[in-house]
Amino acid sequence: MTDGLADRYAAFLAARYRLVAVAVLLLTAVVAAGAVVGETESGGIGQFETDSPERAALEEIEADYPSDDAVVTQVVVREGNVLSRDSLLESLRLQRDLRANDTVAPTLREEQGVVGLENVIATAAYYEDRGVGGPPGEGGNSTGGQVAANRPPAPTMDEQIAALESRNASEVEALVGRVLDPETETPGGDPYQFLPSSYEPGETTADARIAFVFQTDSSGPDEDPTAAYDAQLAIESLVEERFDDGFAFGQGITDDASTRAVGDSFAIITPVALVLVLLVLGVAYRDVADVLVGVFGIAAVLAWLAGLQGWLGIPSSQLLIAVPFLLIGLSIDYSLHVVMRYREAREGTLRSDDDAVGRRSPADATRLGVAGVVFALGAATFSTGIGFLSNYVSPLTAIQDFAVLSAGGILATFVVFGALVPAVKLGVENAFDRFGFERRKTAVGLGAGPINRGLSGAVGLARRAPVGVVVVALLLASAGAYGATGIDTEFNRADFLPEDAPAWADSLPGPLAPGNYDVRDHAAYLGDNFRQRGQGAEAQVLLRGNVTDPATLRSLDAATNDPDTDGAVVVRSDGTAAVEGPHTLLRDVAGGNETVAAAIAERDDDGDGLPDRDVAAVYDLVYDAVPDRAAEHLARTEGGEYASARLVVGVQGDAPAQTIAGDVRAFADAASSGAPVTAVATSGPVVTAVLQDALLETLVQAFAVTLVVILVFLTALYWRRHGAPGLSVVTLIPVLIALAWLLGTMRAVGIPFNSETAVITSLAIGLGVDYSIHLTERVVEERTRRDGFVDALSAGVTGTGGALLGSAATTAAGFGVLSLALAPPLQRFGIVTGLSIVYAFVACLTVLPCLLVLRERALARFA
């Protein structure tokens, strides 16, 4: 927008302000109607398919192997000796309650809906009472007797309870010793999977144990299993009733806690943020009418936001929580610039080429003020909008939605504060004049006081030591950039779990008192002590090639017995990796099937329990004995040949996705070492790591593209307006310095730079460019009206600097209070955004004036 166009627009707005106000209000109503007419749903972060080996392997597994769609709830008991008679009976009674609960029972899997050590021990007691050994098959346990041909059917829950109740404490302890004897064969599975990694095999006491509740749900593949998640909340309640120190853990429980934490966070934060923002606005404006006009403008912008989301059909997601905060901050910034420029024009402190300096009428003040600020607002809107719209290159739908909605909201902010707010402001001022109210309000920073002295000090520093300031800023930026090279880029699901409220929150009144959130501690406890089940707790390895070669079994066994892990792959109490595959399948089936055991013994030359020749024939026998279990680890072609094998690897659910991927890949390499097979690590956590790495790469690329686009735009703009294309570089340097400071601080305080925070740091560019454009444009404008550069710099910094200070203080306070949130994503959003605003403001008010001084001196020297 050229000066002539800006002047003509401002003159039209001042002369036809009622028409402008009505037109924009009607447009606002039309857009806002989308909030009612449009349809929005809740959405997640979204996924995309990468052309990676991990994705291809996962698709092959899904096609060739049976899938287990069960939702898993993990129940942990950790009070006293959890292997005592009373503790085991209490868990069995809990299982009976689960089967009788109207919410839980319909979701339980038909076979083995609940599995725990209590079932293994009670079942062993039941069969001992009947003089037979432990049951073959899943969930059973042999207590040293031969498998009986006339074994009775598996005991019911009441029969299990009765079997333990018939024994006294000493008898149960002896039974536990027999079941957990490391020399005892356990054909139906490993009883140690229910005990912590610190448990010493053979001990009859333990401080914790785990049980698994397997649930089914009829929801579609792209839907959350709502019924199962509701049942998890019921399970959690029943566990808390039964045990003083026990807990249930599952995706439904964590989702519920996260949702409640966000609600509790906003209940605490909203009043604090509102008070802080109104306080800062009150100090900045010192006028109730102007505060109300600004709040009206913010409400109009938020109405546009809701309407745009509805019309575009953008689903709500946790990521979109950032958008209204962004627009509120930008609205406050635009409002302050509009109002303060009006005040300067009204009181005559803003010079003009076409009239004498003095107190002006509201219409003239609006015309001059809007003409002086609308270009800067437009340039800032374009630059900020491009900064956020660049995220549209992301392959994730939720981030694309974030980019579009942010850009649309930023455009709405320009429309509202470039047209509606000035028109409403003029109408209010005319009304005050008609009623005889004398309103003399100076702009922030122009009147005598600490703000003016501080801004004047910044000008003095730029005059006396511009080189020193720039050198210090660059040194700090270099340190920040160096620190950023070591910044954590891992994505950890546990980082999104809510934290318990701080102690001070306990004193809040009832409506504001937050709930208790132990899920983060529970996740850490599970990761440190147990092999977990369910979402995110298992990875897979696909073996292609000659999977029937004996060398393959030897390699798998060696990798399992001597795992090389950084802590992401679960290691059992006996030091072996928690891995299930063809080698473990053979041993498990042999323990309960004499035919398979004899076939292996005939072909086992080294006594390790695995065949050393004719492996395919043994696999055939396993398929005949337990076809369902065999199909979980071995894929056969129609001709009966073995095409591939699958390993299931237990991983720490609270470990970063990239750490899990690295450890599982290392295990895959070890498992295929020396064997005629290739191994590809895959499954949820591994694909998540691939996704996050690809996403972060696209965001960084978008980051670079944004800077280039903004630089080209500003270069063309300053060349067209002022014949000074170099001003674009001067304007952007403080933004890059502030960004380096931000990244260095993130490294120092331990905030990762991942796909979440990379989006947030877009604010550092968006708001930084906004601040720099306003100040540069004001100084250049004043340079044409004043005799010397120093006077122009002083007028620009004290005039625009006050509005920047008010904007930075308000938005930093509004965002900063999010650090009090109970939800870690909100905490990180508040910290990173607050820091980016503070750093952008500091760089703009210290580095930019110095660069402008150095530029002016260079121009004078080479003129």
Secondary structure, 3 states (H helix, E strand, C coil): CCHHHHHHHHHHHHHCHHHHHHHHHHHHHHHHCHHHHCCCCECCCCCCCCCCHHHHHHHHHHHHCCCCCCEEEEEEECCCCCCCHHHHHHHHHHHHHHHHCCCCHHHECCCCCEEEHHHHHHHHHHHHHCCCCCCCCCCCCCCCCCCCCCCCCCCCHHHHHHHHHCCCHHHHHHHHHHHCCCCCCCCCCCHHHHCCCCCCCCCCCCCCEEEEEEECCCCCCCCCCHHHHHHHHHHHHHHHHHCCCEEEECHHHHHHHHHHHHHHHHHHHHHHHHHHHHHHHHHHHCCHHHHHHHHHHHHHHHHHHHHHHHHHCCCECHHHHHHHHHHHHHHHHHHHHHHHHHHHHHHCCCCCCCCCCCCCCHHHHHHHHHHHHHHHHHHHHHHHHHHHHHHHHCCCHHHHHHHHHHHHHHHHHHHHHHHHHHHHHHHHHHHHHHCCCCCCCCCCCCCCCHHHHHHHHHHHHHHHCHHHHHHHHHHHHHHHHHHHCCCCCCCCHHHHCCCCCCHHHHHCCHHHCCCCCCHHHHHHHHHHHCCCCCCCCEEEEEEEECCCCHHHHHHHHHHHHCCCCCCCECECCCCCECEECHHHHHHHHHCCCHHHHHHHHHHCCCCCCCCCCCHHHHHHHHHHHCHHHHHCCEEECCCCCEEEEEEEEEECCCCCHHHHHHHHHHHHHHHHCCCCEEEEEECHHHHHHHHHHHHHHHHHHHHHHHHHHHHHHHHHHHHHHHCCCCHHHHHHHHHHHHHHHHHHHHHHHCCCCCHHHHHHCHHHHHHHHHHHHHHHHHHHHHHCCCCCHHHHHHHHHHHHHHHHHHHHHHHHHHHHHHHHCCCHHHHHHHHHHHHHHHHHHHHHHHHHHHHHHHHHHHHHHHC
